[in-house]
Amino acid sequence: MPPHPQPAWTHAQDLQIRRRRVEGASWETIATELSLPVRAVVERAHRIGAGRTHTSDSAPQDPLREPLPAGHPDSWDALTAGTVLQGQPYPLRHFRR
């Protein structure tokens, strides 16, 4: 059986995947909105760094833990989720000293 053709991804689709995941939408919902197979959307999300989400369903953080260091993936992802900086590494190149 021949492999399924990969969709030609657009910047707008990538933004929608990121935004909808931050909003807590399921993979199935996003795939339906984009009229694409769920597997293709999940694979694309992982490629663009939108696979992980922090939803209200996740376990709360320990309030007594030490603060995370600057640029820690958990804090950086939470700060940049849904912005133009989402998926960008920390520190940004133009902030280097």
N, C-alpha and C positions, 0 to 999 in steps of 0.2 A: 504494500500500500504506500503511495507517495506521501511525503510529509505535507502537512498543511502549510500553505503559503503564509509568511509573516506579514502582518499589516504594515503599511507605510506610516509610521508614527509621526504625528505632528506635535509641535510645541504646545498647541492648545490642548491636545489630548493628555500630554504629560502633566500640564497644569491642572487639568480636571481630575486626573487620578490622584495627584498630590492633595488637592483641596478636598476632594470627597473623602479620602482616607483620614485626613485631619478632622473632618466633620464626623467621622465614625461610620461612614457608609460601608456596607459589606462588599466583598469582591463581586458577588452576584449582581448587586445593585449597580455598581460601576460598570460592569460588563454589559448589562442591559442598556444603560444610558448611552454607552458608546457603540452598541450593536456589534460587540465583539465577543469571542469566546472567553470564558472566565480564565482559563489557563493562560491565554495570551496577555490578558490584563495583569495577572499576577506576575508573570515573567517580566513584563515591561516595568512594573512597579519596583521590582527588586533591582532591575538594571539602573533605574533612575534614583534609587535610594528612598523610595516611598513605601517599601515593604513593611517597615516597622511603624507602628502607631502607638500613641499614648492616649488611651480612651479612659473615660470615667469608670469603666468596668475593671480597669487594672487595679492591682493591689496598691493601697496607699503607701507612700514612702514612710520610713521610720522618722518621726519628728525629732528624734534625739541623735540622728546620724550627723556626722561632720559635713560641712558644706562641700559640694563637689568643686574640684579645681576648675579654673577657667578653661573652656574648651572641651570639657568632658562630654562625650557623645550624648549622654542623656540630657544634660542641660542645654547644650548647643542645639540639639534636634528640637527640643521643646521651644527654645527661643526663636528658631528660624522656621518652624513648621508653618506652611501656608504663605511664606514670604518669598521674595525673589532670591533670598539667600539659602533657601532649603536645598539641601544636598551639597552645598559648598563646604569645603574643608575649613577648619579653624586652625590657626588664625588666617584671616584673609591676607593675600599677598601684599596689598597696599598698606597693611597695618604693621608690617615687619619693621623692627627697629634696627 
